[in-house]
Amino acid sequence: MKIVAICIAAVAGLATLLAPPSQSAAQGLAAAVLPDTPAGKRFADWLAVYNRGDEAELKAYVRDVMSATKWQSDTLVEVRSTTGPLVPFKVIAPGPNIISVILAERDTDSFDEFAMLVEPGDPHRITLLQPHPVPRPTDAPPLPVLDEAQLLTALKVRLDRETAAGLFSGVLLLARHGKPIFQYAGGQENRERRIPMTVNSQLGTASIGKMFTTVAVMQLAQSGKLDLDAPVGRYLPDYPNKSVATRVTVNELLTHTGGTGDFPDGAAPQGKPLLTPADYIALSGARDPLFEPGSRKSYSNFGFIILGRIVERVSGQPWGDYLRDHVFAPAGMTQSGTAPYATPAPHRATGYTLTAGKLVSTDPMKSLRAPTPAGGEYTSAGDLLKFMTALMAGRLLDQAHTELLLHGDATIAGRRYPYDISGKAENGKPFFGHQGGGPGANGDVRAFPDSGYTLVILSNFGPPWQKFAQFVSNRLPMAR
């Protein structure tokens, strides 16, 4: 039996950002020459089809040359919609029947590696195609750094183009030292009712909301009501899994090292709502840790569900009420909330996802759901700016705990893990913030302490927010 595989790793999305070549990763890049081997020739043939971007042609090609399943061909089309056209940069694993190539995304700043294995005999059909994103190579052409006026002009051109093409729907805000210098709203809050997006639209946060839960936990630690190194069971003695209760600590939940996994393995019983942390724990809290707590890091949405329940027990308030009183109010966030998705709210944007080639509202799938401590609150771009400004100014935590959250870490099993609120842009610039992605709710928040800029992106459809975050971050002026 012939084994045919398409392996997709961390490449997701539904739309291509078309940037001028002069501002893309391919600037000044000479295309690498593919080897004159069966694998090299097949790669060149496949890449030509891939780069043309015709969905029907690409599906037919992988069907005929790879015997791919519908799922595999659909997945490759999704990858193509994210990467856009590719330019070969470097061949790193040449062989008669195998090749691995690093390629620049012509229209963005990203690079990807595609590995291909072909049959040894004619017609050299593809038996393996494995793409995944890679860091920008050190020998790639340098990215341009624009002055502020140039950046805002280029950003406006991109946003206008993507909005006109129906590929961007959301809000982008860029601030300097807490004051907005650029705000843009494109697309629609609600497509069925043709309500346009505004800069005050309230969109889903997805995992950006984990920052709110992290601050809540730190506030309770600051007040002496919670020990970050204590096990879950100290605060949730009725937690249904003994291993989690006795061996997983609060710090391990905060740093994704507790092995508590993702959201529930299966669907909730028919018609049963999942509206509170307790609802989720009742459904999936009995499962064991996926690995020895503290032994490694693995992103855990469910760990933040547990944190939310701990906040409730320690504070005596429902999780959403605690955020309202102790996070949103002190930061001045008047356009944020945790109401269930079915609850109407002025200017609360409807989320959309692409299903069978059509944009479909995510409201039905969320009708019995509410935001969770793992994310999903609704907020505006202006409110997220207020949150980041308040956090970094020490208005949500005292100096010691602000420093701990932003610059400190947790020592777990002898290793140090930073809290889940810091990162580095593609060009190495450090920032504080978080990103999130899910059906109908996507976004990114990046506050750059060195330059004083803060970028907020919220979208109710598709992945262009990732490319915009990358585009802006990589071209920000230096410290000022």
C-alpha positions in Angstrom: 0.0 0.0 0.0 1.3 3.4 -1.0 1.6 5.9 1.9 0.8 9.5 1.0 0.9 12.2 3.6 0.5 15.9 3.9 1.8 17.1 7.3 0.7 20.5 8.4 2.5 22.0 11.4 1.5 25.4 12.9 0.5 26.9 9.5 -3.1 28.2 9.7 -5.3 30.8 8.1 -7.7 31.6 5.4 -6.4 34.7 3.6 -3.3 36.1 1.8 -1.9 39.5 2.6 -0.6 41.1 -0.6 2.2 43.5 0.2 4.3 45.4 -2.3 7.3 43.3 -3.1 9.5 46.2 -2.0 8.3 45.8 1.5 8.2 42.0 1.8 10.6 39.2 2.9 11.6 38.7 -0.7 13.1 42.2 -1.0 16.5 41.8 -2.6 16.2 38.0 -2.5 17.6 36.0 -5.5 15.6 32.9 -6.0 17.6 29.7 -5.2 18.2 27.3 -8.0 16.4 24.0 -7.5 18.6 20.9 -8.2 18.2 18.9 -11.5 17.0 15.8 -9.7 13.6 14.0 -9.7 12.8 15.6 -6.4 14.0 19.0 -7.5 12.0 18.9 -10.8 8.9 17.7 -9.0 9.3 20.5 -6.4 9.6 23.1 -9.2 6.6 21.7 -10.9 4.5 21.7 -7.7 5.7 25.2 -6.7 4.5 26.7 -10.0 1.0 25.3 -9.4 1.1 26.4 -5.8 2.2 29.9 -6.7 -0.5 30.4 -9.3 -3.0 30.2 -6.4 -5.9 28.6 -8.4 -7.7 26.5 -5.8 -9.2 24.1 -8.4 -5.9 23.6 -10.1 -4.0 23.0 -6.8 -6.6 20.5 -5.6 -6.5 18.6 -9.0 -2.7 18.6 -8.8 -2.4 17.1 -5.4 -5.2 14.6 -6.2 -3.4 13.4 -9.4 0.2 13.6 -8.2 -0.3 12.7 -4.5 -3.5 10.7 -4.3 -4.4 13.1 -1.5 -7.6 12.9 0.4 -10.1 15.7 0.3 -9.0 16.8 3.8 -5.4 16.8 2.7 -6.1 18.9 -0.4 -8.3 21.3 1.5 -5.6 21.7 4.1 -3.0 22.5 1.5 -5.3 25.1 0.0 -5.6 26.6 3.4 -1.8 26.7 3.8 -1.6 28.4 0.4 -4.1 31.0 1.4 -1.9 31.9 4.4 1.5 31.9 2.8 0.7 33.3 -0.6 3.3 32.8 -3.3 6.7 31.5 -2.3 10.2 32.2 -3.5 12.9 29.5 -3.0 15.6 30.9 -0.7 17.8 28.0 0.2 17.9 24.2 -0.6 19.0 22.5 2.6 18.4 18.8 2.0 19.0 17.9 -1.6 18.8 14.3 -2.8 17.6 12.3 -5.8 14.2 11.6 -4.2 14.1 14.0 -1.3 14.3 17.8 -1.1 13.8 20.4 1.7 13.6 24.0 0.7 13.4 27.2 2.8 11.1 29.7 1.0 10.3 33.3 1.5 6.7 34.3 1.5 6.7 36.8 -1.4 4.1 39.1 0.2 5.0 39.0 3.9 8.0 38.8 6.2 7.7 35.1 6.9 9.7 32.1 5.8 8.6 28.5 5.5 10.3 25.1 5.0 8.7 22.6 2.7 10.1 19.0 2.6 9.1 16.7 -0.2 9.7 13.0 -0.8 9.0 11.5 -4.3 8.8 8.0 -5.6 12.2 6.8 -7.0 10.6 5.8 -10.4 8.7 7.6 -13.0 6.5 9.6 -12.8 8.0 10.5 -9.4 4.7 11.0 -7.6 4.9 12.9 -4.3 4.6 10.6 -1.2 5.3 13.3 1.4 4.8 17.0 1.6 5.6 18.6 4.9 5.4 22.4 5.4 6.1 24.4 8.5 7.1 28.0 9.3 10.7 28.7 10.3 12.4 31.7 11.9 13.8 34.3 9.5 17.2 33.1 8.3 20.2 35.1 9.5 21.5 35.5 6.0 18.1 36.8 4.6 18.0 40.4 3.4 17.4 42.9 6.3 13.9 44.2 6.8 13.3 47.9 6.2 12.8 50.1 9.3 10.4 53.0 8.4 9.9 56.3 10.1 6.6 56.8 11.7 5.0 58.7 8.7 6.2 56.1 6.2 4.9 53.3 8.4 1.4 54.8 8.9 1.1 55.5 5.1 2.2 51.9 4.2 -0.1 50.5 6.8 -3.1 52.5 5.6 -2.5 51.3 2.0 -2.4 47.6 3.1 -5.5 47.9 5.3 -7.5 49.6 2.6 -6.5 47.0 0.0 -7.3 44.0 2.3 -10.6 45.5 3.4 -11.7 46.2 -0.2 -10.9 42.6 -1.0 -13.0 41.4 1.9 -10.0 39.9 3.6 -9.8 42.1 6.6 -12.6 42.8 9.1 -11.6 44.3 12.4 -9.8 47.2 14.1 -6.2 48.1 14.3 -4.8 50.7 16.7 -1.2 52.0 17.0 -0.4 54.2 20.0 2.8 55.9 21.2 3.2 56.3 25.0 -0.4 55.4 25.5 -1.9 57.9 23.0 -3.4 56.6 19.7 -1.6 57.8 16.6 -3.4 55.6 14.2 -6.9 53.9 14.3 -8.5 51.9 11.5 -11.8 50.0 11.3 -12.6 47.9 8.3 -15.2 45.3 7.4 -18.4 44.7 9.2 -19.6 44.2 12.8 -22.5 42.2 11.4 -22.6 41.1 7.8 -26.3 40.0 7.8 -27.4 43.4 9.1 -24.6 45.3 7.2 -23.4 47.1 10.3 -20.0 48.6 9.6 -17.0 48.1 11.9 -16.0 51.1 14.0 -13.0 51.9 16.2 -15.4 51.3 19.2 -16.6 47.9 18.0 -16.4 45.2 20.7 -14.7 42.0 19.4 -13.7 38.7 20.9 -10.3 38.5 22.6 -9.7 34.8 22.2 -6.5 34.0 24.2 -5.6 37.6 24.7 -8.0 37.3 27.6 -5.5 35.1 29.4 -3.8 38.3 30.4 -6.8 39.4 32.4 -6.8 36.1 34.3 -3.1 36.3 35.0 -3.5 39.8 36.5 -6.4 38.5 38.6 -4.2 35.7 40.0 -1.3 38.1 40.7 -3.6 40.5 42.5 -4.8 37.7 44.8 -1.1 36.7 45.4 -0.3 40.4 46.1 -3.0 40.5 48.8 -1.7 37.4 50.5 -4.8 35.4 49.7 -3.0 33.1 47.2 0.4 31.3 47.1 1.7 30.9 43.6 3.6 27.8 44.6 0.7 26.1 46.3 -1.1 23.1 44.7 -4.5 23.4 43.1 -6.1 21.4 45.9 -5.3 24.0 48.5 -7.9 26.3 46.9 -10.1 23.6 45.2 -10.2 20.7 47.7 -13.0 19.2 45.7 -11.1 19.2 42.4 -12.1 15.8 40.7 -8.5 14.6 39.8 -6.2 13.9 42.8 -3.0 14.2 40.7 -3.9 17.6 39.5 -5.1 18.7 43.0 -2.0 17.6 44.8 0.8 17.9 42.2 0.0 20.9 39.9 0.7 24.3 41.3 -0.7 27.7 40.5 2.6 28.8 38.9 2.6 25.7 36.7 -0.9 26.7 35.5 0.3 30.2 34.8 3.3 29.0 32.8 1.6 26.1 30.9 3.8 23.5 32.6 1.1 21.6 34.6 0.1 19.2 31.8 -3.5 20.1 32.1 -4.2 20.1 28.4 -6.7 21.8 26.2 -10.4 22.3 26.4 -12.7 19.3 27.0 -12.0 16.3 25.0 -15.6 15.9 23.8 -18.8 17.9 23.4 -21.0 18.8 26.3 -24.1 16.7 26.7 -26.8 17.8 24.3 -28.3 21.2 25.3 -26.1 21.6 28.4 -24.5 25.0 28.6 -20.9 25.7 29.5 -21.0 29.1 31.1 -18.7 28.9 34.1 -15.3 27.5 35.0 -17.2 25.0 37.2 -19.1 23.7 34.2 -15.9 22.9 32.3 -14.3 21.3 35.3 -17.4 19.1 35.9 -17.1 18.0 32.3 -13.3 17.3 32.0 -11.7 17.8 35.4 -11.3 14.1 36.1 -8.7 13.6 33.5 -5.0 13.0 34.6 -2.2 15.4 33.7 -0.8 14.7 30.2 2.8 14.6 31.6 4.6 14.9 34.8 3.7 18.4 36.1 6.6 20.8 35.8 8.6 18.6 33.5 8.0 20.6 30.3 5.9 23.3 28.8 2.7 22.7 26.7 0.1 25.4 26.0 -2.9 24.7 28.2 -6.3 26.4 27.8 -7.8 24.1 30.5 -5.1 25.2 33.0 -6.5 28.8 32.8 -10.0 27.4 33.3 -8.7 26.0 36.6 -7.1 29.3 37.4 -10.4 31.1 36.9 -12.1 28.7 39.3 -9.4 29.4 41.9 -10.0 33.1 41.5 -13.7 32.5 42.2 -13.0 30.5 45.4 -10.3 32.8 46.7 -12.1 36.1 46.0 -15.7 34.9 46.7 -16.8 36.4 43.4 -17.8 34.9 40.0 -14.8 35.1 37.7 -16.5 37.7 35.4 -17.5 39.9 38.3 -14.0 39.8 39.6 -12.6 41.0 36.3 -15.2 43.7 36.1 -14.4 45.1 39.5 -10.7 44.6 39.8 -9.3 44.6 36.3 -11.6 46.4 33.9 -12.8 49.2 36.2 -9.3 50.2 37.5 -8.0 50.3 33.9 -11.0 52.4 32.8 -12.2 49.6 30.4 -15.8 50.6 29.8 -16.3 48.5 26.6 -15.3 45.1 27.9 -17.2 42.3 29.4 -17.7 38.5 30.0 -21.4 38.1 29.2 -22.4 34.8 27.4 -22.1 35.0 23.6 -25.9 34.8 23.2 -26.3 38.0 25.3 -27.0 41.0 23.0 -24.6 43.9 23.5 -24.3 47.2 21.6 -21.5 47.0 19.0 -20.6 43.5 19.9 -19.2 42.1 16.6 -20.4 38.8 15.3 -17.7 36.4 14.5 -17.3 34.6 11.2 -15.5 31.5 10.0 -15.0 30.0 6.5 -16.9 26.8 6.1 -17.2 25.1 2.7 -16.0 28.2 1.0 -18.6 30.5 2.7 -18.4 32.9 5.6 -20.6 31.5 8.4 -21.5 33.2 11.7 -20.0 31.5 14.8 -23.0 32.5 16.9 -24.8 29.2 16.6 -21.8 27.2 17.8 -21.4 29.5 20.8 -25.1 29.8 21.7 -24.6 27.8 24.9 -21.1 29.1 25.7 -19.6 32.1 27.5 -16.1 33.6 27.6 -13.8 31.7 29.9 -10.7 32.5 32.0 -8.7 31.0 29.0 -10.1 33.9 26.8 -13.0 35.0 24.8 -14.0 38.2 26.6 -15.3 41.0 24.4 -13.5 44.3 24.3 -12.5 47.2 22.1 -9.1 48.1 20.8 -9.2 51.2 22.9 -9.9 49.2 26.0 -7.0 46.9 25.3 -4.7 49.9 25.0 -6.0 51.1 28.4 -5.3 47.7 29.9 -1.8 47.5 28.6 -1.1 51.1 29.7 -2.5 50.5 33.2 -0.6 47.3 33.6 2.7 48.7 32.6 2.2 51.9 34.7 1.6 49.8 37.8 -2.1 50.7 38.2 -3.3 47.0 38.4 -0.5 45.6 40.5 2.0 47.0 43.0 5.5 47.5 41.9 6.8 44.2 43.1 4.1 42.1 41.4 4.2 44.3 38.2 7.9 43.6 38.0 7.3 39.9 38.7 4.7 39.5 36.0 6.5 41.5 33.3 10.2 40.7 34.0 10.2 37.8 36.4 9.6 34.1 36.1 8.6 31.0 38.0 11.1 28.4 39.2 9.7 25.0 38.4 11.6 21.8 38.9 14.8 23.8 38.8 14.0 25.6 35.6 12.8 29.1 35.1 9.7 29.9 33.1 8.6 33.5 32.3 4.9 34.3 32.7 2.7 34.1 29.6 2.8 37.8 28.8 6.1 38.5 27.1 7.5 37.7 23.7 9.7 38.8 20.8 8.7 40.1 17.4 10.0 38.4 14.3 12.9 40.9 14.2 13.8 40.2 17.9 12.2 43.3 19.4 10.9 42.4 22.9 7.3 43.2 23.7 4.6 42.5 26.4 1.3 41.2 25.3 -0.5 38.2 23.9 -2.1 36.9 20.8 -5.3 34.8 20.3 -7.0 33.0 17.6 -10.2 31.0 17.2 -13.4 30.8 15.2 -14.6 34.4 14.7 -12.1 36.0 17.2 -8.5 36.8 16.4 -6.1 39.4 17.6 -2.7 40.5 18.9 -1.5 43.0 21.5 2.1 44.1 21.6 3.5 46.8 23.8 7.1 47.6 23.0 8.8 49.1 26.1 12.0 50.2 24.2 10.1 52.5 21.8 6.9 53.3 23.7 4.6 51.9 20.9 1.6 49.7 21.5 -0.1 47.8 18.7 -3.6 46.4 19.1 -5.4 44.3 16.4 -8.8 42.7 16.8 -10.6 40.8 14.0 -13.8 38.9 13.7 -12.6 36.9 10.7 -9.5 35.3 9.4 -5.8 35.5 9.9 -4.6 38.9 8.4 -4.2 40.2 11.9 -1.1 38.0 12.2 0.5 39.5 9.0 -0.4 43.0 10.1 1.1 42.5 13.5 4.3 41.2 11.8 4.3 44.0 9.3 4.0 46.8 11.9 6.3 45.2 14.5 9.1 44.6 12.0 9.1 48.2 10.7 8.5 50.2 13.9 10.9 53.1 14.4 13.6 52.7 17.0 13.3 54.0 20.5 12.1 57.6 20.8 
